[in-house]
Amino acid sequence: MSTSAFYRKIKKLTGKTPGEFIKSIRLNRAAQLLRETNLTVSEIIESVGYQDIKNFHYNF
């Protein structure tokens, strides 16, 4: 599958770009971990795949 075909398919299925889709999955998982565990924010950020706290936000 080409990159452009992948992009179009993800956009059609989710209404989001691939980057937005991945970010929303990571943030949803982080929210779940915040609710259900006693991990620190830094540990959660690392566990969902972020390397820098500056990237750990979502603009609504």
CHARMM internal coordinates of N, CA and C (Angstrom, degrees):
IC EDIT
DIST 1 N 1 CA 1.4387
DIST 1 CA 1 C 1.5324
ANGL 1 N 1 CA 1 C 108.08
DIST 1 C 2 N 1.2950
ANGL 1 CA 1 C 2 N 115.93
DIHE 1 N 1 CA 1 C 2 N 133.66
DIST 2 N 2 CA 1.4635
ANGL 1 C 2 N 2 CA 119.54
DIHE 1 CA 1 C 2 N 2 CA 179.89
DIST 2 CA 2 C 1.5334
ANGL 2 N 2 CA 2 C 110.25
DIHE 1 C 2 N 2 CA 2 C -75.18
DIST 2 C 3 N 1.3034
ANGL 2 CA 2 C 3 N 115.09
DIHE 2 N 2 CA 2 C 3 N 163.16
DIST 3 N 3 CA 1.4636
ANGL 2 C 3 N 3 CA 120.73
DIHE 2 CA 2 C 3 N 3 CA 179.37
DIST 3 CA 3 C 1.5153
ANGL 3 N 3 CA 3 C 110.91
DIHE 2 C 3 N 3 CA 3 C -61.35
DIST 3 C 4 N 1.3047
ANGL 3 CA 3 C 4 N 117.23
DIHE 3 N 3 CA 3 C 4 N -43.43
DIST 4 N 4 CA 1.4615
ANGL 3 C 4 N 4 CA 119.94
DIHE 3 CA 3 C 4 N 4 CA -178.46
DIST 4 CA 4 C 1.5273
ANGL 4 N 4 CA 4 C 111.71
DIHE 3 C 4 N 4 CA 4 C -68.17
DIST 4 C 5 N 1.3315
ANGL 4 CA 4 C 5 N 117.89
DIHE 4 N 4 CA 4 C 5 N -36.44
DIST 5 N 5 CA 1.4607
ANGL 4 C 5 N 5 CA 120.72
DIHE 4 CA 4 C 5 N 5 CA 177.00
DIST 5 CA 5 C 1.5307
ANGL 5 N 5 CA 5 C 110.10
DIHE 4 C 5 N 5 CA 5 C -66.54
DIST 5 C 6 N 1.3225
ANGL 5 CA 5 C 6 N 116.65
DIHE 5 N 5 CA 5 C 6 N -41.03
DIST 6 N 6 CA 1.4642
ANGL 5 C 6 N 6 CA 120.83
DIHE 5 CA 5 C 6 N 6 CA 176.93
DIST 6 CA 6 C 1.5313
ANGL 6 N 6 CA 6 C 110.33
DIHE 5 C 6 N 6 CA 6 C -60.91
DIST 6 C 7 N 1.3137
ANGL 6 CA 6 C 7 N 116.26
DIHE 6 N 6 CA 6 C 7 N -46.68
DIST 7 N 7 CA 1.4621
ANGL 6 C 7 N 7 CA 122.02
DIHE 6 CA 6 C 7 N 7 CA -179.79
DIST 7 CA 7 C 1.5296
ANGL 7 N 7 CA 7 C 110.19
DIHE 6 C 7 N 7 CA 7 C -57.47
DIST 7 C 8 N 1.3261
ANGL 7 CA 7 C 8 N 116.32
DIHE 7 N 7 CA 7 C 8 N -49.51
DIST 8 N 8 CA 1.4720
ANGL 7 C 8 N 8 CA 120.71
DIHE 7 CA 7 C 8 N 8 CA -178.98
DIST 8 CA 8 C 1.5231
ANGL 8 N 8 CA 8 C 111.58
DIHE 7 C 8 N 8 CA 8 C -62.76
DIST 8 C 9 N 1.3333
ANGL 8 CA 8 C 9 N 117.05
DIHE 8 N 8 CA 8 C 9 N -40.43
DIST 9 N 9 CA 1.4557
ANGL 8 C 9 N 9 CA 120.34
DIHE 8 CA 8 C 9 N 9 CA -178.01
DIST 9 CA 9 C 1.5343
ANGL 9 N 9 CA 9 C 111.19
DIHE 8 C 9 N 9 CA 9 C -66.67
DIST 9 C 10 N 1.3278
ANGL 9 CA 9 C 10 N 117.42
DIHE 9 N 9 CA 9 C 10 N -44.46
DIST 10 N 10 CA 1.4677
ANGL 9 C 10 N 10 CA 120.88
DIHE 9 CA 9 C 10 N 10 CA 178.22
DIST 10 CA 10 C 1.5268
ANGL 10 N 10 CA 10 C 109.84
DIHE 9 C 10 N 10 CA 10 C -63.51
DIST 10 C 11 N 1.3286
ANGL 10 CA 10 C 11 N 116.81
DIHE 10 N 10 CA 10 C 11 N -43.47
DIST 11 N 11 CA 1.4658
ANGL 10 C 11 N 11 CA 121.40
DIHE 10 CA 10 C 11 N 11 CA 179.85
DIST 11 CA 11 C 1.5277
ANGL 11 N 11 CA 11 C 110.98
DIHE 10 C 11 N 11 CA 11 C -61.28
DIST 11 C 12 N 1.3330
ANGL 11 CA 11 C 12 N 116.46
DIHE 11 N 11 CA 11 C 12 N -41.23
DIST 12 N 12 CA 1.4615
ANGL 11 C 12 N 12 CA 120.76
DIHE 11 CA 11 C 12 N 12 CA -179.85
DIST 12 CA 12 C 1.5305
ANGL 12 N 12 CA 12 C 111.39
DIHE 11 C 12 N 12 CA 12 C -67.90
DIST 12 C 13 N 1.3283
ANGL 12 CA 12 C 13 N 117.53
DIHE 12 N 12 CA 12 C 13 N -41.84
DIST 13 N 13 CA 1.4621
ANGL 12 C 13 N 13 CA 121.47
DIHE 12 CA 12 C 13 N 13 CA -177.02
DIST 13 CA 13 C 1.5229
ANGL 13 N 13 CA 13 C 113.72
DIHE 12 C 13 N 13 CA 13 C -74.27
DIST 13 C 14 N 1.3373
ANGL 13 CA 13 C 14 N 116.96
DIHE 13 N 13 CA 13 C 14 N -35.22
DIST 14 N 14 CA 1.4580
ANGL 13 C 14 N 14 CA 119.89
DIHE 13 CA 13 C 14 N 14 CA -172.29
DIST 14 CA 14 C 1.5220
ANGL 14 N 14 CA 14 C 114.20
DIHE 13 C 14 N 14 CA 14 C -113.31
DIST 14 C 15 N 1.3190
ANGL 14 CA 14 C 15 N 117.15
DIHE 14 N 14 CA 14 C 15 N -18.45
DIST 15 N 15 CA 1.4550
ANGL 14 C 15 N 15 CA 120.48
DIHE 14 CA 14 C 15 N 15 CA -174.75
DIST 15 CA 15 C 1.5175
ANGL 15 N 15 CA 15 C 112.60
DIHE 14 C 15 N 15 CA 15 C 78.01
DIST 15 C 16 N 1.3309
ANGL 15 CA 15 C 16 N 116.63
DIHE 15 N 15 CA 15 C 16 N 7.55
DIST 16 N 16 CA 1.4585
ANGL 15 C 16 N 16 CA 122.32
DIHE 15 CA 15 C 16 N 16 CA -178.80
DIST 16 CA 16 C 1.5229
ANGL 16 N 16 CA 16 C 109.45
DIHE 15 C 16 N 16 CA 16 C -126.78
DIST 16 C 17 N 1.3294
ANGL 16 CA 16 C 17 N 115.54
DIHE 16 N 16 CA 16 C 17 N 156.53
DIST 17 N 17 CA 1.4525
ANGL 16 C 17 N 17 CA 119.34
DIHE 16 CA 16 C 17 N 17 CA 172.63
DIST 17 CA 17 C 1.5304
ANGL 17 N 17 CA 17 C 107.68
DIHE 16 C 17 N 17 CA 17 C -70.66
DIST 17 C 18 N 1.3276
ANGL 17 CA 17 C 18 N 118.61
DIHE 17 N 17 CA 17 C 18 N 161.46
DIST 18 N 18 CA 1.4668
ANGL 17 C 18 N 18 CA 119.38
DIHE 17 CA 17 C 18 N 18 CA 178.18
DIST 18 CA 18 C 1.5312
ANGL 18 N 18 CA 18 C 112.94
DIHE 17 C 18 N 18 CA 18 C -55.51
DIST 18 C 19 N 1.3274
ANGL 18 CA 18 C 19 N 117.53
DIHE 18 N 18 CA 18 C 19 N -40.40
DIST 19 N 19 CA 1.4613
ANGL 18 C 19 N 19 CA 120.39
DIHE 18 CA 18 C 19 N 19 CA 178.61
DIST 19 CA 19 C 1.5156
ANGL 19 N 19 CA 19 C 112.58
DIHE 18 C 19 N 19 CA 19 C -64.10
DIST 19 C 20 N 1.3356
ANGL 19 CA 19 C 20 N 117.00
DIHE 19 N 19 CA 19 C 20 N -43.75
DIST 20 N 20 CA 1.4641
ANGL 19 C 20 N 20 CA 121.25
DIHE 19 CA 19 C 20 N 20 CA 177.67
DIST 20 CA 20 C 1.5234
ANGL 20 N 20 CA 20 C 110.80
DIHE 19 C 20 N 20 CA 20 C -63.64
DIST 20 C 21 N 1.3351
ANGL 20 CA 20 C 21 N 116.22
DIHE 20 N 20 CA 20 C 21 N -40.13
DIST 21 N 21 CA 1.4607
ANGL 20 C 21 N 21 CA 121.16
DIHE 20 CA 20 C 21 N 21 CA -179.82
DIST 21 CA 21 C 1.5226
ANGL 21 N 21 CA 21 C 111.29
DIHE 20 C 21 N 21 CA 21 C -62.69
DIST 21 C 22 N 1.3135
ANGL 21 CA 21 C 22 N 116.97
DIHE 21 N 21 CA 21 C 22 N -46.95
DIST 22 N 22 CA 1.4679
ANGL 21 C 22 N 22 CA 120.96
DIHE 21 CA 21 C 22 N 22 CA 179.36
DIST 22 CA 22 C 1.5224
ANGL 22 N 22 CA 22 C 110.27
DIHE 21 C 22 N 22 CA 22 C -63.60
DIST 22 C 23 N 1.3240
ANGL 22 CA 22 C 23 N 116.51
DIHE 22 N 22 CA 22 C 23 N -42.56
DIST 23 N 23 CA 1.4659
ANGL 22 C 23 N 23 CA 120.28
DIHE 22 CA 22 C 23 N 23 CA 179.67
DIST 23 CA 23 C 1.5247
ANGL 23 N 23 CA 23 C 111.09
DIHE 22 C 23 N 23 CA 23 C -62.07
DIST 23 C 24 N 1.3354
ANGL 23 CA 23 C 24 N 117.45
DIHE 23 N 23 CA 23 C 24 N -41.04
DIST 24 N 24 CA 1.4630
ANGL 23 C 24 N 24 CA 120.09
DIHE 23 CA 23 C 24 N 24 CA -179.86
DIST 24 CA 24 C 1.5300
ANGL 24 N 24 CA 24 C 111.10
DIHE 23 C 24 N 24 CA 24 C -66.07
DIST 24 C 25 N 1.3217
ANGL 24 CA 24 C 25 N 117.72
DIHE 24 N 24 CA 24 C 25 N -36.81
DIST 25 N 25 CA 1.4639
ANGL 24 C 25 N 25 CA 120.63
DIHE 24 CA 24 C 25 N 25 CA 177.24
DIST 25 CA 25 C 1.5228
ANGL 25 N 25 CA 25 C 110.03
DIHE 24 C 25 N 25 CA 25 C -64.88
DIST 25 C 26 N 1.3276
ANGL 25 CA 25 C 26 N 116.98
DIHE 25 N 25 CA 25 C 26 N -45.85
DIST 26 N 26 CA 1.4671
ANGL 25 C 26 N 26 CA 120.73
DIHE 25 CA 25 C 26 N 26 CA 179.31
DIST 26 CA 26 C 1.5241
ANGL 26 N 26 CA 26 C 111.25
DIHE 25 C 26 N 26 CA 26 C -60.99
DIST 26 C 27 N 1.3352
ANGL 26 CA 26 C 27 N 117.22
DIHE 26 N 26 CA 26 C 27 N -44.76
DIST 27 N 27 CA 1.4609
ANGL 26 C 27 N 27 CA 120.23
DIHE 26 CA 26 C 27 N 27 CA -178.20
DIST 27 CA 27 C 1.5286
ANGL 27 N 27 CA 27 C 111.93
DIHE 26 C 27 N 27 CA 27 C -68.79
DIST 27 C 28 N 1.3319
ANGL 27 CA 27 C 28 N 117.46
DIHE 27 N 27 CA 27 C 28 N -36.44
DIST 28 N 28 CA 1.4670
ANGL 27 C 28 N 28 CA 119.88
DIHE 27 CA 27 C 28 N 28 CA 175.67
DIST 28 CA 28 C 1.5222
ANGL 28 N 28 CA 28 C 110.97
DIHE 27 C 28 N 28 CA 28 C -63.99
DIST 28 C 29 N 1.3240
ANGL 28 CA 28 C 29 N 116.37
DIHE 28 N 28 CA 28 C 29 N -41.24
DIST 29 N 29 CA 1.4731
ANGL 28 C 29 N 29 CA 120.31
DIHE 28 CA 28 C 29 N 29 CA 177.38
DIST 29 CA 29 C 1.5293
ANGL 29 N 29 CA 29 C 110.53
DIHE 28 C 29 N 29 CA 29 C -64.96
DIST 29 C 30 N 1.3214
ANGL 29 CA 29 C 30 N 117.16
DIHE 29 N 29 CA 29 C 30 N -40.50
DIST 30 N 30 CA 1.4677
ANGL 29 C 30 N 30 CA 121.00
DIHE 29 CA 29 C 30 N 30 CA 178.13
DIST 30 CA 30 C 1.5237
ANGL 30 N 30 CA 30 C 110.36
DIHE 29 C 30 N 30 CA 30 C -62.78
DIST 30 C 31 N 1.3194
ANGL 30 CA 30 C 31 N 117.26
DIHE 30 N 30 CA 30 C 31 N -42.72
DIST 31 N 31 CA 1.4686
ANGL 30 C 31 N 31 CA 120.87
DIHE 30 CA 30 C 31 N 31 CA 178.41
DIST 31 CA 31 C 1.5271
ANGL 31 N 31 CA 31 C 110.72
DIHE 30 C 31 N 31 CA 31 C -61.51
DIST 31 C 32 N 1.3220
ANGL 31 CA 31 C 32 N 116.10
DIHE 31 N 31 CA 31 C 32 N -41.29
DIST 32 N 32 CA 1.4622
ANGL 31 C 32 N 32 CA 120.40
DIHE 31 CA 31 C 32 N 32 CA 178.07
DIST 32 CA 32 C 1.5293
ANGL 32 N 32 CA 32 C 110.60
DIHE 31 C 32 N 32 CA 32 C -62.45
DIST 32 C 33 N 1.3278
ANGL 32 CA 32 C 33 N 116.93
DIHE 32 N 32 CA 32 C 33 N -44.19
DIST 33 N 33 CA 1.4629
ANGL 32 C 33 N 33 CA 120.65
DIHE 32 CA 32 C 33 N 33 CA 179.54
DIST 33 CA 33 C 1.5286
ANGL 33 N 33 CA 33 C 111.34
DIHE 32 C 33 N 33 CA 33 C -65.13
DIST 33 C 34 N 1.3254
ANGL 33 CA 33 C 34 N 117.36
DIHE 33 N 33 CA 33 C 34 N -37.31
DIST 34 N 34 CA 1.4648
ANGL 33 C 34 N 34 CA 120.23
DIHE 33 CA 33 C 34 N 34 CA 177.13
DIST 34 CA 34 C 1.5232
ANGL 34 N 34 CA 34 C 111.49
DIHE 33 C 34 N 34 CA 34 C -62.90
DIST 34 C 35 N 1.3161
ANGL 34 CA 34 C 35 N 116.67
DIHE 34 N 34 CA 34 C 35 N -39.21
DIST 35 N 35 CA 1.4724
ANGL 34 C 35 N 35 CA 121.04
DIHE 34 CA 34 C 35 N 35 CA 179.70
DIST 35 CA 35 C 1.5230
ANGL 35 N 35 CA 35 C 112.53
DIHE 34 C 35 N 35 CA 35 C -72.45
DIST 35 C 36 N 1.3255
ANGL 35 CA 35 C 36 N 117.17
DIHE 35 N 35 CA 35 C 36 N -38.36
DIST 36 N 36 CA 1.4579
ANGL 35 C 36 N 36 CA 120.51
DIHE 35 CA 35 C 36 N 36 CA -166.39
DIST 36 CA 36 C 1.5221
ANGL 36 N 36 CA 36 C 115.60
DIHE 35 C 36 N 36 CA 36 C -105.16
DIST 36 C 37 N 1.3176
ANGL 36 CA 36 C 37 N 118.81
DIHE 36 N 36 CA 36 C 37 N -7.21
DIST 37 N 37 CA 1.4612
ANGL 36 C 37 N 37 CA 119.97
DIHE 36 CA 36 C 37 N 37 CA -178.12
DIST 37 CA 37 C 1.5210
ANGL 37 N 37 CA 37 C 110.34
DIHE 36 C 37 N 37 CA 37 C -129.60
DIST 37 C 38 N 1.3001
ANGL 37 CA 37 C 38 N 115.00
DIHE 37 N 37 CA 37 C 38 N 174.31
DIST 38 N 38 CA 1.4562
ANGL 37 C 38 N 38 CA 121.43
DIHE 37 CA 37 C 38 N 38 CA 176.11
DIST 38 CA 38 C 1.5273
ANGL 38 N 38 CA 38 C 111.01
DIHE 37 C 38 N 38 CA 38 C -107.11
DIST 38 C 39 N 1.3227
ANGL 38 CA 38 C 39 N 116.95
DIHE 38 N 38 CA 38 C 39 N 22.40
DIST 39 N 39 CA 1.4574
ANGL 38 C 39 N 39 CA 120.91
DIHE 38 CA 38 C 39 N 39 CA 178.76
DIST 39 CA 39 C 1.5226
ANGL 39 N 39 CA 39 C 109.82
DIHE 38 C 39 N 39 CA 39 C -69.19
DIST 39 C 40 N 1.3126
ANGL 39 CA 39 C 40 N 116.04
DIHE 39 N 39 CA 39 C 40 N 151.85
DIST 40 N 40 CA 1.4596
ANGL 39 C 40 N 40 CA 119.99
DIHE 39 CA 39 C 40 N 40 CA 174.96
DIST 40 CA 40 C 1.5224
ANGL 40 N 40 CA 40 C 109.22
DIHE 39 C 40 N 40 CA 40 C -76.26
DIST 40 C 41 N 1.3158
ANGL 40 CA 40 C 41 N 115.57
DIHE 40 N 40 CA 40 C 41 N 163.26
DIST 41 N 41 CA 1.4667
ANGL 40 C 41 N 41 CA 119.87
DIHE 40 CA 40 C 41 N 41 CA 178.65
DIST 41 CA 41 C 1.5220
ANGL 41 N 41 CA 41 C 109.69
DIHE 40 C 41 N 41 CA 41 C -60.13
DIST 41 C 42 N 1.3110
ANGL 41 CA 41 C 42 N 117.45
DIHE 41 N 41 CA 41 C 42 N -41.08
DIST 42 N 42 CA 1.4697
ANGL 41 C 42 N 42 CA 120.74
DIHE 41 CA 41 C 42 N 42 CA 179.07
DIST 42 CA 42 C 1.5212
ANGL 42 N 42 CA 42 C 111.52
DIHE 41 C 42 N 42 CA 42 C -60.75
DIST 42 C 43 N 1.3200
ANGL 42 CA 42 C 43 N 117.32
DIHE 42 N 42 CA 42 C 43 N -41.34
DIST 43 N 43 CA 1.4722
ANGL 42 C 43 N 43 CA 120.82
DIHE 42 CA 42 C 43 N 43 CA 178.79
DIST 43 CA 43 C 1.5252
ANGL 43 N 43 CA 43 C 110.86
DIHE 42 C 43 N 43 CA 43 C -66.27
DIST 43 C 44 N 1.3190
ANGL 43 CA 43 C 44 N 116.28
DIHE 43 N 43 CA 43 C 44 N -39.00
DIST 44 N 44 CA 1.4624
ANGL 43 C 44 N 44 CA 120.44
DIHE 43 CA 43 C 44 N 44 CA 179.49
DIST 44 CA 44 C 1.5236
ANGL 44 N 44 CA 44 C 110.69
DIHE 43 C 44 N 44 CA 44 C -67.66
DIST 44 C 45 N 1.3241
ANGL 44 CA 44 C 45 N 116.11
DIHE 44 N 44 CA 44 C 45 N -43.73
DIST 45 N 45 CA 1.4647
ANGL 44 C 45 N 45 CA 120.04
DIHE 44 CA 44 C 45 N 45 CA 178.31
DIST 45 CA 45 C 1.5244
ANGL 45 N 45 CA 45 C 110.09
DIHE 44 C 45 N 45 CA 45 C -56.23
DIST 45 C 46 N 1.3102
ANGL 45 CA 45 C 46 N 116.43
DIHE 45 N 45 CA 45 C 46 N -45.99
DIST 46 N 46 CA 1.4634
ANGL 45 C 46 N 46 CA 120.53
DIHE 45 CA 45 C 46 N 46 CA 179.49
DIST 46 CA 46 C 1.5219
ANGL 46 N 46 CA 46 C 111.59
DIHE 45 C 46 N 46 CA 46 C -65.67
DIST 46 C 47 N 1.3300
ANGL 46 CA 46 C 47 N 117.19
DIHE 46 N 46 CA 46 C 47 N -39.70
DIST 47 N 47 CA 1.4637
ANGL 46 C 47 N 47 CA 120.07
DIHE 46 CA 46 C 47 N 47 CA -175.76
DIST 47 CA 47 C 1.5257
ANGL 47 N 47 CA 47 C 113.39
DIHE 46 C 47 N 47 CA 47 C -70.57
DIST 47 C 48 N 1.3335
ANGL 47 CA 47 C 48 N 117.95
DIHE 47 N 47 CA 47 C 48 N -23.87
DIST 48 N 48 CA 1.4713
ANGL 47 C 48 N 48 CA 119.80
DIHE 47 CA 47 C 48 N 48 CA 178.35
DIST 48 CA 48 C 1.5211
ANGL 48 N 48 CA 48 C 112.82
DIHE 47 C 48 N 48 CA 48 C -96.28
DIST 48 C 49 N 1.3313
ANGL 48 CA 48 C 49 N 116.99
DIHE 48 N 48 CA 48 C 49 N 4.07
DIST 49 N 49 CA 1.4505
ANGL 48 C 49 N 49 CA 120.00
DIHE 48 CA 48 C 49 N 49 CA 169.96
DIST 49 CA 49 C 1.5075
ANGL 49 N 49 CA 49 C 117.39
DIHE 48 C 49 N 49 CA 49 C 103.71
DIST 49 C 50 N 1.3111
ANGL 49 CA 49 C 50 N 117.49
DIHE 49 N 49 CA 49 C 50 N 8.31
DIST 50 N 50 CA 1.4690
ANGL 49 C 50 N 50 CA 119.45
DIHE 49 CA 49 C 50 N 50 CA 175.95
DIST 50 CA 50 C 1.5132
ANGL 50 N 50 CA 50 C 108.91
DIHE 49 C 50 N 50 CA 50 C -91.79
DIST 50 C 51 N 1.3146
ANGL 50 CA 50 C 51 N 115.74
DIHE 50 N 50 CA 50 C 51 N 145.14
DIST 51 N 51 CA 1.4589
ANGL 50 C 51 N 51 CA 119.88
DIHE 50 CA 50 C 51 N 51 CA 179.15
DIST 51 CA 51 C 1.5212
ANGL 51 N 51 CA 51 C 111.73
DIHE 50 C 51 N 51 CA 51 C -106.52
DIST 51 C 52 N 1.3184
ANGL 51 CA 51 C 52 N 117.00
DIHE 51 N 51 CA 51 C 52 N -11.52
DIST 52 N 52 CA 1.4513
ANGL 51 C 52 N 52 CA 120.63
DIHE 51 CA 51 C 52 N 52 CA -177.18
DIST 52 CA 52 C 1.5249
ANGL 52 N 52 CA 52 C 109.21
DIHE 51 C 52 N 52 CA 52 C -141.46
DIST 52 C 53 N 1.3193
ANGL 52 CA 52 C 53 N 117.12
DIHE 52 N 52 CA 52 C 53 N 131.68
DIST 53 N 53 CA 1.4600
ANGL 52 C 53 N 53 CA 121.23
DIHE 52 CA 52 C 53 N 53 CA -178.43
DIST 53 CA 53 C 1.5322
ANGL 53 N 53 CA 53 C 111.97
DIHE 52 C 53 N 53 CA 53 C -60.80
DIST 53 C 54 N 1.3366
ANGL 53 CA 53 C 54 N 117.68
DIHE 53 N 53 CA 53 C 54 N -25.73
DIST 54 N 54 CA 1.4618
ANGL 53 C 54 N 54 CA 121.44
DIHE 53 CA 53 C 54 N 54 CA 179.77
DIST 54 CA 54 C 1.5340
ANGL 54 N 54 CA 54 C 111.59
DIHE 53 C 54 N 54 CA 54 C -61.52
DIST 54 C 55 N 1.3159
ANGL 54 CA 54 C 55 N 117.51
DIHE 54 N 54 CA 54 C 55 N -27.99
DIST 55 N 55 CA 1.4541
ANGL 54 C 55 N 55 CA 121.69
DIHE 54 CA 54 C 55 N 55 CA -179.16
DIST 55 CA 55 C 1.5262
ANGL 55 N 55 CA 55 C 112.70
DIHE 54 C 55 N 55 CA 55 C -87.89
DIST 55 C 56 N 1.3099
ANGL 55 CA 55 C 56 N 116.80
DIHE 55 N 55 CA 55 C 56 N -2.69
DIST 56 N 56 CA 1.4610
ANGL 55 C 56 N 56 CA 122.15
DIHE 55 CA 55 C 56 N 56 CA -174.79
DIST 56 CA 56 C 1.5308
ANGL 56 N 56 CA 56 C 110.28
DIHE 55 C 56 N 56 CA 56 C -92.59
DIST 56 C 57 N 1.3357
ANGL 56 CA 56 C 57 N 116.36
DIHE 56 N 56 CA 56 C 57 N 72.92
DIST 57 N 57 CA 1.4576
ANGL 56 C 57 N 57 CA 122.00
DIHE 56 CA 56 C 57 N 57 CA 177.26
DIST 57 CA 57 C 1.5072
ANGL 57 N 57 CA 57 C 108.51
DIHE 56 C 57 N 57 CA 57 C -158.64
DIST 57 C 58 N 1.2978
ANGL 57 CA 57 C 58 N 114.75
DIHE 57 N 57 CA 57 C 58 N 165.26
DIST 58 N 58 CA 1.4620
ANGL 57 C 58 N 58 CA 119.30
DIHE 57 CA 57 C 58 N 58 CA 177.05
DIST 58 CA 58 C 1.5149
ANGL 58 N 58 CA 58 C 108.28
DIHE 57 C 58 N 58 CA 58 C -139.19
DIST 58 C 59 N 1.2926
ANGL 58 CA 58 C 59 N 117.72
DIHE 58 N 58 CA 58 C 59 N 130.09
DIST 59 N 59 CA 1.4569
ANGL 58 C 59 N 59 CA 121.98
DIHE 58 CA 58 C 59 N 59 CA 178.31
DIST 59 CA 59 C 1.5195
ANGL 59 N 59 CA 59 C 109.00
DIHE 58 C 59 N 59 CA 59 C -90.26
DIST 59 C 60 N 1.3174
ANGL 59 CA 59 C 60 N 116.63
DIHE 59 N 59 CA 59 C 60 N 115.51
DIST 60 N 60 CA 1.4647
ANGL 59 C 60 N 60 CA 121.01
DIHE 59 CA 59 C 60 N 60 CA -179.32
DIST 60 CA 60 C 1.4967
ANGL 60 N 60 CA 60 C 110.97
DIHE 59 C 60 N 60 CA 60 C -90.51
END
COOR INIT
IC SEED 1 N 1 CA 1 C
IC BUILD
